[in-house]
Amino acid sequence: VQLQASGGGLVQAGGSLRLSCLASGRTFSDYVMGWFRQAPGKEREFVASITWAGRSTSYANSVKGRFTISRDNAKNTVYLQMNSLKPEDTANYYCAADRTTVARHPDYWGQGTLVTVSS
């Protein structure tokens, strides 16, 4: 699976961004999808995940209530809607795919898309 993330940029605190991740190469609906992020000097951390048909989602506590993950299997795309952004959300955001779970070492990673939140 090839993953292409986009949608990052510079936004003021309190603003919104929507990230997209386009998948190709395999049957998209066969994969659990997730978003991770890595801030400068910090380890990569889980942000959100969504199951194959989108029936179940999971979020890190730090983004719960502000971020929403969704997917469109007809468009081979997973989204991350980010609202009420905070400076601490500044990071490179990566999408990931795995046939069973993204909780442990996803099989596929996209390149990062940088989100910068100014105070």
Disulfide bonds with the S-S distance in Angstrom:
Cys21-Cys95 2.04
